[in-house]
Amino acid sequence: MIEVRNLTVERGGKPILSGYEFSLEAGGILAVLGANGVGKTTLINTLIGVLKPRQGTVQVKGKVGFVPQLFEVPFAYSCLDIALMGRARHLGLFGSPGKKDFEIVRHYFRMLGIESLETHAFNALSGGQRQLVMIAQALVSECELLVLDEPCAALDYKNQDKVLKLLHQLQTEHGLTIIFSTHMPQHAVEIATDVLLMTSGTHFMRGKTVDVLTSENLSTLYDLPIARANFDGLPKHTFAPVFRQQEVRNDGRSD
Ligand SMILES: Nc1ncnc2c1ncn2[C@@H]1O[C@H](COP(=O)(O)OP(=O)(O)OP(=O)(O)O)[C@@H](O)[C@H]1O
């Protein structure tokens, strides 16, 4: 579905990524993790064609939908207007949305549980509500590859769960291929088939989540001890940072 080869990307004349290579099969979910400023947004913008590589290639099969990290609009658009913008590629240059376009938007609003927001002003919504409207905008474009830049960054636990369930459902029931960036390894544990760990602009680890998402690799990625944590009574695990480790004394008390 997507194949990236020997990718080098510059911003402001400086190399940000160099020699990046990975691929994702159709129907997979790739989670992209890395420290602040390592280049996740740069990579994502290159995958969707907004940034041009200095060197290397990005090959994508199928239509791409994109959900940006933070989104504000300059006018008082309603949520319905915002989502309808996702139909643009189906309308032609001077086309206006018809009955079918409204039906498609309403279908996805119902699926996301945001039908009550239809007439609300987009800019007056909370970050989480906006995120769901932007996901609707991407889905109404009837994309095959959905790319999301930190889709859960502004969301509380309940809404994180909602978005993760939705992404999983889009993969399993609708066959979408998904790429998302995140600062939460648990989100990759929950839904990603594949991970890309961006250690630096030139170093990265990629592969199946079960093989690559380990406490050792995450400790390297974040330059901080990361422990695997199991949940009592649940066949689940996550990863937890060991903050302030050097300040914890042998008696277990911290300074
Ligand atoms: N428009 C720009 N011009 C020049 N340099 C830029 C520009 N945008 C980003 N950069 C630089 O590119 C590098 C990567 O930024 P990017 O936003 O891709 O990182 P990120 O991993 O997404 O960070 P975060 O986790 O904080 O969102 C940073 O050093 C940043 O300063």
The ligand as a Tripos MOL2 file, in Angstrom:
@<TRIPOS>MOLECULE
LIG
   31    33     1     0     0
SMALL
NO_CHARGES

@<TRIPOS>ATOM
      1 N1          8.6740   25.0760    8.4720 N.pl3     1 LIG1
      2 C1          9.8210   24.6730    9.0080 C.ar      1 LIG1
      3 N2         11.0010   25.2320    8.6560 N.ar      1 LIG1
      4 C2         12.1690   24.8140    9.1640 C.ar      1 LIG1
      5 N3         12.2730   23.8070   10.0610 N.ar      1 LIG1
      6 C3         11.1340   23.2270   10.4600 C.ar      1 LIG1
      7 C4          9.8570   23.6140    9.9750 C.ar      1 LIG1
      8 N4          8.9170   22.8380   10.5360 N.ar      1 LIG1
      9 C5          9.5760   21.9960   11.3650 C.ar      1 LIG1
     10 N5         10.9020   22.2260   11.3280 N.ar      1 LIG1
     11 C6         11.9250   21.5010   12.0700 C.3       1 LIG1
     12 O1         11.8880   20.1490   11.6700 O.3       1 LIG1
     13 C7         12.1680   19.2960   12.7820 C.3       1 LIG1
     14 C8         11.1000   18.2460   12.8920 C.3       1 LIG1
     15 O2          9.8530   18.8730   13.2050 O.3       1 LIG1
     16 P1          8.5150   18.0180   13.2360 P.3       1 LIG1
     17 O3          7.3940   18.9710   13.4790 O.co2     1 LIG1
     18 O4          8.4480   17.1770   12.0210 O.co2     1 LIG1
     19 O5          8.7670   17.0960   14.5140 O.3       1 LIG1
     20 P2          7.7570   16.1620   15.3130 P.3       1 LIG1
     21 O6          8.4590   14.8810   15.5580 O.co2     1 LIG1
     22 O7          6.4520   16.0910   14.6130 O.co2     1 LIG1
     23 O8          7.6110   16.9600   16.6850 O.3       1 LIG1
     24 P3          6.4320   16.9590   17.7910 P.3       1 LIG1
     25 O9          6.4190   15.6030   18.4220 O.co2     1 LIG1
     26 O10         6.9150   18.0120   18.7460 O.co2     1 LIG1
     27 O11         5.1510   17.3390   17.1040 O.co2     1 LIG1
     28 C9         12.2820   20.2150   14.0120 C.3       1 LIG1
     29 O12        13.6500   20.4180   14.2830 O.3       1 LIG1
     30 C10        11.6280   21.4940   13.5600 C.3       1 LIG1
     31 O13        12.2280   22.5990   14.1880 O.3       1 LIG1
@<TRIPOS>BOND
     1     1     2 1
     2     2     3 ar
     3     2     7 ar
     4     3     4 ar
     5     4     5 ar
     6     5     6 ar
     7     6     7 ar
     8     6    10 ar
     9     7     8 ar
    10     8     9 ar
    11     9    10 ar
    12    10    11 1
    13    11    12 1
    14    11    30 1
    15    12    13 1
    16    13    14 1
    17    13    28 1
    18    14    15 1
    19    15    16 1
    20    16    17 2
    21    16    18 1
    22    16    19 1
    23    19    20 1
    24    20    21 2
    25    20    22 1
    26    20    23 1
    27    23    24 1
    28    24    25 2
    29    24    26 1
    30    24    27 1
    31    28    29 1
    32    28    30 1
    33    30    31 1
@<TRIPOS>SUBSTRUCTURE
     1 LIG1         1 GROUP 0 **** ****
